Amino acid sequence: MLLVLQISEATMSAHAFEVLSRARDEIVVCHTAEGHRFKFFVVTNAHGKKILSESIKVIAKEGATHTPEFFSGSARAFAITVAHRSHIID
């Protein structure tokens, strides 16, 4: 089996985040190396399940090497994992 990754995909797997806060209605995570903060909001979908909203509040760290958009997919994936484990979302 041959595994081919683009450079951006390979580097995305190394992104490390930490949880700054979590509550019933939101979770805030931070990229540990770059300092960008991502706030995700918990909403109830049409099926009555609690999920992370598509809207996100980003607080960019000035002087960071990469823009927050570079990390947004990884930040969402991390936030979803933490929110599931914390029973914040279904």
DSSP file (Angstrom, degrees, kcal/mol; ACC not computed):
  #  RESIDUE AA STRUCTURE BP1 BP2  ACC     N-H-->O    O-->H-N    N-H-->O    O-->H-N    TCO  KAPPA ALPHA  PHI   PSI    X-CA   Y-CA   Z-CA
    1    1 A M              0   0    0      0, 0.0     2,-0.5     0, 0.0     0, 0.0   0.000 360.0 360.0 360.0 131.7    0.0    0.0    0.0
    2    2 A L        -     0   0    0      2,-0.0     2,-0.6     0, 0.0     0, 0.0  -0.889 360.0-160.5-105.2 127.8    1.3    3.4   -1.0
    3    3 A L        -     0   0    0     -2,-0.5     2,-0.5     2,-0.0     0, 0.0  -0.936   8.3-173.9-111.2 120.4    0.5    6.4    1.1
    4    4 A V        +     0   0    0     -2,-0.6     2,-0.4     0, 0.0    -2,-0.0  -0.962   4.1 179.5-117.5 125.2    0.9    9.8   -0.5
    5    5 A L        -     0   0    0     -2,-0.5     2,-0.1     4,-0.0    -2,-0.0  -0.955  25.7-127.0-122.0 141.7    0.5   13.0    1.5
    6    6 A Q     >  -     0   0    0     -2,-0.4     4,-2.3     1,-0.1     5,-0.2  -0.487  34.9-107.3 -76.0 159.1    0.8   16.5    0.4
    7    7 A I  H  > S+     0   0    0      1,-0.2     4,-2.3     2,-0.2     5,-0.2   0.914 120.6  50.9 -55.4 -45.6    3.1   18.7    2.5
    8    8 A S  H  > S+     0   0    0      1,-0.2     4,-1.8     2,-0.2    -1,-0.2   0.871 109.9  50.3 -63.9 -35.8    0.2   20.6    4.1
    9    9 A E  H  > S+     0   0    0      2,-0.2     4,-1.1     1,-0.2    -1,-0.2   0.893 110.3  50.2 -67.0 -39.1   -1.5   17.3    5.0
   10   10 A A  H  < S+     0   0    0     -4,-2.3     4,-0.3     1,-0.2     3,-0.3   0.905 113.7  44.0 -66.5 -41.0    1.7   16.0    6.6
   11   11 A T  H >< S+     0   0    0     -4,-2.3     3,-1.2     1,-0.2     4,-0.2   0.809 103.7  65.6 -75.4 -28.1    2.3   19.1    8.7
   12   12 A M  H >< S+     0   0    0     -4,-1.8     3,-1.5     1,-0.3    -1,-0.2   0.849  93.5  60.9 -61.6 -33.3   -1.4   19.3    9.7
   13   13 A S  T 3< S+     0   0    0     -4,-1.1    -1,-0.3    -3,-0.3    -2,-0.2   0.709  99.4  57.1 -68.2 -18.1   -1.1   16.1   11.7
   14   14 A A  T <  S+     0   0    0     -3,-1.2    -1,-0.3    -4,-0.3     2,-0.2   0.434  76.5 121.2 -92.6   0.2    1.6   17.6   13.9
   15   15 A H    <   -     0   0    0     -3,-1.5     2,-0.5    -4,-0.2    -3,-0.0  -0.458  48.0-157.1 -69.4 131.7   -0.6   20.5   15.1
   16   16 A A        -     0   0    0     -2,-0.2    16,-2.3     2,-0.0    17,-0.5  -0.931  12.7-179.5-114.5 133.1   -1.0   20.6   18.8
   17   17 A F  E     -A   31   0A   0     -2,-0.5     2,-0.3    14,-0.2    14,-0.2  -0.862  11.2-156.8-125.5 159.7   -3.9   22.3   20.5
   18   18 A E  E     -A   30   0A   0     12,-2.0    12,-2.5    -2,-0.3     2,-0.5  -0.967  25.3-113.3-133.2 154.0   -5.0   22.8   24.1
   19   19 A V  E     +A   29   0A   0     -2,-0.3    10,-0.3    10,-0.2     3,-0.1  -0.758  26.7 179.8 -86.8 124.5   -8.3   23.6   25.6
   20   20 A L  E     -     0   0A   0      8,-2.9     2,-0.3    -2,-0.5     9,-0.2   0.818  69.6 -14.1 -90.7 -37.9   -8.5   27.0   27.2
   21   21 A S  E     -A   28   0A   0      7,-1.5     7,-3.0     2,-0.0    -1,-0.4  -0.983  55.6-167.3-159.9 154.9  -12.2   26.7   28.3
   22   22 A R  E     +A   27   0A   0     -2,-0.3     2,-0.3     5,-0.2     5,-0.2  -0.988  15.1 160.9-147.0 140.3  -15.2   24.6   27.8
   23   23 A A        -     0   0    0      3,-3.0     3,-0.5    -2,-0.3    -2,-0.0  -0.834  56.0 -85.2-144.2 179.1  -18.8   25.2   28.8
   24   24 A R  S    S+     0   0    0     -2,-0.3     3,-0.1     1,-0.2    -1,-0.0   0.825 127.1  31.4 -60.0 -31.9  -22.2   23.9   27.9
   25   25 A D  S    S+     0   0    0      1,-0.1    17,-2.3    16,-0.1     2,-0.3   0.391 124.1  19.4-113.8   2.7  -22.5   26.3   25.0
   26   26 A E  E     - B   0  41A   0     -3,-0.5    -3,-3.0    15,-0.3     2,-0.3  -0.992  49.1-154.6-164.6 160.7  -18.9   26.8   23.8
   27   27 A I  E     -AB  22  40A   0     13,-2.3    13,-2.9    -2,-0.3     2,-0.5  -0.991  11.6-158.0-141.1 135.6  -15.4   25.5   23.7
   28   28 A V  E     -AB  21  39A   0     -7,-3.0    -8,-2.9    -2,-0.3    -7,-1.5  -0.962  13.2-179.8-118.0 126.4  -12.2   27.5   23.2
   29   29 A V  E     -AB  19  38A   0      9,-2.5     9,-3.0    -2,-0.5     2,-0.4  -0.889  10.6-154.1-123.3 156.1   -9.0   25.9   21.9
   30   30 A C  E     -AB  18  37A   0    -12,-2.5   -12,-2.0    -2,-0.3     2,-0.6  -0.986  22.0-121.8-131.6 137.7   -5.6   27.4   21.2
   31   31 A H  E  >  -A   17   0A   0      5,-2.6     4,-2.3    -2,-0.4   -14,-0.2  -0.699  26.6-146.5 -75.8 122.3   -2.8   26.3   18.9
   32   32 A T  T  4 S+     0   0    0    -16,-2.3    -1,-0.2    -2,-0.6   -15,-0.1   0.846  89.5  37.1 -66.1 -36.4    0.1   25.8   21.3
   33   33 A A  T  4 S+     0   0    0    -17,-0.5    -1,-0.2     1,-0.1   -16,-0.1   0.893 127.7  30.9 -83.2 -40.6    2.9   26.9   19.0
   34   34 A E  T  4 S-     0   0    0      2,-0.1    -2,-0.2    30,-0.1    -1,-0.1   0.744  93.4-134.0 -94.3 -25.8    1.3   29.8   17.1
   35   35 A G     <  +     0   0    0     -4,-2.3     2,-0.1     1,-0.3    -3,-0.1   0.470  48.1 150.6  87.9   1.6   -1.1   31.1   19.8
   36   36 A H        -     0   0    0     25,-0.1    -5,-2.6    24,-0.1     2,-0.4  -0.451  34.5-146.0 -66.8 139.7   -4.2   31.4   17.6
   37   37 A R  E     -BC  30  59A   0     22,-2.6    22,-2.6    -7,-0.2     2,-0.4  -0.889  11.3-165.6-112.0 141.7   -7.4   31.0   19.6
   38   38 A F  E     -BC  29  58A   0     -9,-3.0    -9,-2.5    -2,-0.4     2,-0.6  -0.987   2.4-163.0-129.0 121.8  -10.6   29.4   18.2
   39   39 A K  E     -BC  28  57A   0     18,-3.2    18,-2.4    -2,-0.4     2,-0.4  -0.928   8.6-169.0-108.4 121.0  -14.0   29.7   19.9
   40   40 A F  E     -BC  27  56A   0    -13,-2.9   -13,-2.3    -2,-0.6     2,-0.4  -0.882  11.0-142.5-109.4 139.8  -16.6   27.2   18.7
   41   41 A F  E     -B   26   0A   0     14,-0.8    12,-3.5    -2,-0.4     2,-0.5  -0.802  10.0-131.0-105.2 143.1  -20.3   27.5   19.7
   42   42 A V  E     + C   0  52A   0    -17,-2.3     2,-0.3    -2,-0.4    10,-0.2  -0.795  33.5 169.9 -92.9 129.1  -22.6   24.6   20.6
   43   43 A V  E     - C   0  51A   0      8,-2.7     8,-2.9    -2,-0.5     2,-0.5  -0.874  34.8-115.2-131.4 164.6  -26.0   24.7   18.8
   44   44 A T  E     - C   0  50A   0     -2,-0.3     6,-0.2     6,-0.2    45,-0.0  -0.911  32.4-145.2-103.3 126.9  -28.9   22.2   18.5
   45   45 A N    >   -     0   0    0      4,-2.8     3,-1.9    -2,-0.5     8,-0.0  -0.149  35.6 -86.6 -82.5-177.9  -29.5   21.0   14.9
   46   46 A A  T 3  S+     0   0    0      1,-0.3    -1,-0.1     2,-0.1    -2,-0.0   0.698 128.0  55.4 -63.3 -20.8  -32.8   20.2   13.3
   47   47 A H  T 3  S-     0   0    0      2,-0.1    -1,-0.3     0, 0.0     3,-0.1   0.355 120.1-106.6 -94.7   4.3  -32.6   16.7   14.6
   48   48 A G  S <  S+     0   0    0     -3,-1.9     2,-0.3     1,-0.3    -2,-0.1   0.592  75.8 135.6  82.6  10.9  -32.2   17.8   18.2
   49   49 A K        -     0   0    0     40,-0.0    -4,-2.8    41,-0.0     2,-0.5  -0.726  57.0-123.3 -93.9 142.4  -28.5   16.9   18.4
   50   50 A K  E     +C   44   0A   0     -2,-0.3    40,-2.4    -6,-0.2     2,-0.3  -0.736  44.8 159.7 -83.3 126.0  -26.0   19.2   20.0
   51   51 A I  E     -C   43   0A   0     -8,-2.9    -8,-2.7    -2,-0.5     2,-0.4  -0.851  46.6 -88.2-136.5 169.4  -23.2   20.0   17.5
   52   52 A L  E     -C   42   0A   0     -2,-0.3   -10,-0.2   -10,-0.2   -26,-0.0  -0.724  49.1-119.4 -81.4 133.8  -20.5   22.6   16.9
   53   53 A S  E     -     0   0A   0    -12,-3.5   -12,-0.2    -2,-0.4    -1,-0.1  -0.252  12.0-123.5 -66.2 156.9  -21.8   25.5   14.9
   54   54 A E  E    S+     0   0A   0    -14,-0.1     2,-0.2     2,-0.0    -1,-0.1   0.751  91.5  88.9 -71.9 -24.1  -20.3   26.4   11.6
   55   55 A S  E     -     0   0A   0    -14,-0.1   -14,-0.8     2,-0.0     2,-0.3  -0.512  59.8-179.4 -76.6 145.9  -19.7   29.9   13.0
   56   56 A I  E     -C   40   0A   0     -2,-0.2     2,-0.6   -16,-0.1   -16,-0.2  -0.994  25.2-138.7-144.9 143.6  -16.4   30.4   14.8
   57   57 A K  E     -C   39   0A   0    -18,-2.4   -18,-3.2    -2,-0.3     2,-0.5  -0.939  24.3-165.5-106.2 124.3  -14.7   33.2   16.5
   58   58 A V  E     -C   38   0A   0     -2,-0.6     2,-0.6   -20,-0.2   -20,-0.2  -0.921  13.4-166.2-113.9 132.5  -11.0   33.4   15.8
   59   59 A I  E     -C   37   0A   0    -22,-2.6   -22,-2.6    -2,-0.5     2,-0.2  -0.934  21.2-150.1-115.6 105.3   -8.5   35.5   17.7
   60   60 A A        -     0   0    0     -2,-0.6     2,-0.6   -24,-0.2   -24,-0.1  -0.468   9.2-129.2 -78.2 144.1   -5.3   35.7   15.6
   61   61 A K    >   -     0   0    0     -2,-0.2     3,-1.5   -27,-0.1   -25,-0.1  -0.834  26.8-123.9 -92.5 121.2   -1.9   36.0   17.3
   62   62 A E  T 3  S+     0   0    0     -2,-0.6     3,-0.1     1,-0.2    -1,-0.0  -0.378  92.9  22.1 -64.7 140.8    0.1   38.8   15.8
   63   63 A G  T 3  S+     0   0    0      1,-0.3    -1,-0.2    -2,-0.1     2,-0.0   0.480  85.7 147.6  82.9   2.9    3.4   37.8   14.4
   64   64 A A    <   -     0   0    0     -3,-1.5    -1,-0.3     1,-0.1   -30,-0.1  -0.358  53.7-128.3 -69.0 152.2    2.5   34.1   14.0
   65   65 A T  S    S+     0   0    0     -3,-0.1     2,-0.3     2,-0.0    -1,-0.1   0.893  90.6  36.6 -67.9 -41.4    4.2   32.3   11.2
   66   66 A H  S    S-     0   0    0      1,-0.0    -2,-0.1     2,-0.0    -1,-0.0  -0.801  87.2-110.7-114.2 154.5    0.9   30.9    9.8
   67   67 A T    >>  -     0   0    0     -2,-0.3     3,-0.9     1,-0.1     4,-0.5  -0.393  32.9-111.3 -74.5 159.5   -2.6   32.5    9.5
   68   68 A P  H >> S+     0   0    0      0, 0.0     3,-1.3     0, 0.0     4,-0.9   0.838 115.8  66.1 -60.9 -31.8   -5.4   31.0   11.7
   69   69 A E  H 34 S+     0   0    0      1,-0.3     4,-0.5     2,-0.2     3,-0.5   0.825  91.0  63.6 -59.8 -31.5   -7.1   29.7    8.6
   70   70 A F  H <4 S+     0   0    0     -3,-0.9    -1,-0.3     1,-0.2     4,-0.2   0.832 113.8  32.7 -59.9 -32.6   -4.1   27.3    8.1
   71   71 A F  H <X S+     0   0    0     -3,-1.3     4,-2.8    -4,-0.5    -1,-0.2   0.454  89.5  99.6-103.5  -3.8   -5.1   25.6   11.4
   72   72 A S  H  X S+     0   0    0     -4,-0.9     4,-2.4    -3,-0.5     5,-0.2   0.854  82.8  49.4 -60.5 -39.2   -8.9   26.0   11.4
   73   73 A G  H  > S+     0   0    0     -4,-0.5     4,-2.2     2,-0.2    -1,-0.2   0.922 114.9  44.3 -64.3 -43.8   -9.6   22.4   10.2
   74   74 A S  H  > S+     0   0    0     -4,-0.2     4,-2.4     2,-0.2    -2,-0.2   0.872 111.9  53.4 -67.6 -37.4   -7.3   20.9   12.8
   75   75 A A  H  X S+     0   0    0     -4,-2.8     4,-2.7     2,-0.2    -2,-0.2   0.923 110.0  47.8 -63.2 -43.8   -8.7   23.2   15.5
   76   76 A R  H  X S+     0   0    0     -4,-2.4     4,-2.7    -5,-0.2     5,-0.2   0.926 111.6  50.0 -63.1 -44.9  -12.3   22.1   14.6
   77   77 A A  H  X S+     0   0    0     -4,-2.2     4,-2.1     1,-0.2    -1,-0.2   0.911 113.1  46.3 -60.8 -42.7  -11.3   18.4   14.7
   78   78 A F  H  X S+     0   0    0     -4,-2.4     4,-2.5     2,-0.2     5,-0.2   0.928 112.6  49.8 -64.3 -45.8   -9.6   18.8   18.1
   79   79 A A  H  X S+     0   0    0     -4,-2.7     4,-2.8     1,-0.2    -2,-0.2   0.892 110.0  50.9 -61.8 -40.7  -12.6   20.8   19.5
   80   80 A I  H  X S+     0   0    0     -4,-2.7     4,-2.5     2,-0.2    -1,-0.2   0.925 110.7  49.1 -62.6 -44.6  -15.1   18.1   18.3
   81   81 A T  H  X S+     0   0    0     -4,-2.1     4,-2.3    -5,-0.2    -2,-0.2   0.939 115.0  43.4 -60.6 -48.2  -13.0   15.4   19.9
   82   82 A V  H  X S+     0   0    0     -4,-2.5     4,-1.9     1,-0.2    -2,-0.2   0.906 113.3  51.9 -65.0 -42.0  -12.8   17.2   23.2
   83   83 A A  H  <>S+     0   0    0     -4,-2.8     5,-2.7    -5,-0.2     6,-1.1   0.888 110.8  48.3 -63.9 -39.4  -16.5   18.2   23.1
   84   84 A H  H ><5S+     0   0    0     -4,-2.5     3,-1.5     3,-0.2    -2,-0.2   0.948 112.3  47.8 -63.3 -49.0  -17.5   14.6   22.5
   85   85 A R  H 3<5S+     0   0    0     -4,-2.3    -2,-0.2     1,-0.3    -1,-0.2   0.809 113.9  47.9 -63.5 -29.1  -15.4   13.3   25.3
   86   86 A S  T 3<5S-     0   0    0     -4,-1.9    -1,-0.3    -5,-0.2    -2,-0.2   0.414 111.2-122.1 -89.9   0.2  -16.7   16.0   27.6
   87   87 A H  T < 5S+     0   0    0     -3,-1.5    -3,-0.2    -4,-0.3    -2,-0.1   0.795  76.2 126.9  60.2  31.4  -20.3   15.3   26.6
   88   88 A I  S   <S+     0   0    0     -5,-2.7     2,-0.3    -6,-0.2    -4,-0.2   0.816  74.9  29.1 -81.5 -35.0  -20.8   18.8   25.4
   89   89 A I              0   0    0     -6,-1.1   -38,-0.2    -9,-0.2    -2,-0.1  -0.849 360.0 360.0-122.7 161.6  -22.0   17.6   22.0
   90   90 A D              0   0    0    -40,-2.4   -39,-0.1    -2,-0.3    -6,-0.1   0.437 360.0 360.0 -85.3 360.0  -23.8   14.5   20.9
